[in-house]
Amino acid sequence: MFVCGEWRDTSDITRRMCLVMLDLEGNIMPYFPPQSAQPDMSLNFFRDSIYSTQGYGGSGGYFKRYSILGEHDLGYYQNNSTDSTTLGALRYLFIEDSKIIFSGVYYKNGEPFAFDHDNDNRIRFARVNLDLTFDTTWRHDITGDILDMVHYDQERILINGFFYYYDSTGDIYETNSCFLRVDHNGDIDTTFSCEFLYPGGWRHMKVLADGKILVHGRFQFQQFSPYADLGECYLIRLHPDGQLDTDFQILNEENLVVNNFQLSGGISDVEVLPSGSYLIGGLFDSIQGQQRGNIAIIDTTGQLDLNNFNLGGCDSCAVVYASDYPEVYGIFPTDDNKYYIYGKFGRYNGEDCSPIIRIFGENYISTPEFSDTSEEISIYPNPAKDNFHLELPGGFNHGNLQIFNIDGKLVKDAKIIGNSLHINIESLLPGTYICKVRHKDKSYQSKLIIL
């Protein structure tokens, strides 16, 4: 698992980390060099490489590529060999023909862009080739900023943000909501209309299996909208045509609040559970009058699930250099109905934890699966060829050994009786592995190199 953002090493608070690889138990993989330059704000995998935007957008954000082992492709960083451009990527999407649709700010030092309709020598919405040269067949631009882009289906994408004009094949299209659906050529889908949202705040989108759209974040309705009196809103659902789904209970400042701090609430991420209900995370300590610690489940009508996350949730911020309120930033599902929860918190259900935890799925979803306790075990010889010897830390006399390969796949396991074990590894290919030992509620790890 790859994790991006900005945080500090608890053993050395002067060390800033922005991109790391974690094993299945949440420990930093030792062969992946932690990146510590500008924060990597988003990650995507494409053709066996990792792509990332770095920095906070505008002209200070850049697009980067890493190998699967974290090696930075310096030749790919701000490619300007063809177009003499500066990339300031905020959001990006890979599309089926090996092209990338970008939002951000892009400057050109040579000839002006053919589709720069306001003649300011820069554009904010573009399609580029995989080598980062501009696709000159793209003829669209916006006035303002796109804050989020998602795939709607295989042929269309959704965009929203803070902009009033969209350049549609040479004509200026005025939009009141800053919320559009366009195809991969940038042409507007006129079957979609969502003009009742105010062009401000922050909004993210999740497309559901039935074509409906969840909009979450912190935003308001237009003053001319019949929903303007709802104030600040955090979660709504739209029909496929962009109209508000009134069968869904809107979460707003009246029913999702932060009682313990003088702050506005918000929903940072939403995941759809197998039952169809929504797992939500963000900044709140009460939903619909019930206490919840920044994480909760609501059903498909927007009503709170009273049976989960009633033991505290992510209820404390004990993170170095963080402000004093906890918050869930994101939710990431696994293939086996578990969920990684990450954010700015240091306690879950009253117990200390790391700011990244993994929880079980529905019916067990309030139970954390692992803690952040980790120490090293002794392995020799290392590098090893046919076998090695393992010793547990003092005071422990049994446990379970698991060996993971570079992809995080379990390749060997064994029970440990006593405080040591002799392991045959003739069946394992040469390479780097992680040995993990579990003992009660603790885990111990060490890197193993097989020759």
Secondary structure, DSSP 8 states (H G I E B T S, - for coil): -EEEEEEEETTEEEEEEEEEEB-TTS-B-TTS--B-SS-EEEEEEETTEEEEEESSSGGG-EEEEE-TT--B-TTTTT--TTT-EEEEEEEEEEETTTEEEEEEEEEESSS--TT-TT-SSEEEEEEEETTS-B-TT----EEEEEEEEEE-SSSEEEEEEEEEEEEETTEEEE-SSSEEEEETT--B-TT----SB-S-SEEEEEE-TTS-EEEEEEE-B-TTSTTGGG-SEEEEEE-TTS-B-TTS--EETTTEE-TTTT---EEEEEEE-TTS-EEEEEE-SEETTEE-SSEEEE-TTS-B-TTSS-S--EEE---TT--SS-EEEEEEE-TTSEEEEEEE-SEETTEE--SEEEEE-TTSTTSB-----EEE-EEESSSBSSEEEEE--TT--EEEEEEE-TTS-EEEEEEEESSEEEEE-TTS-SEEEEEEEEETTEEEEEEEEE-
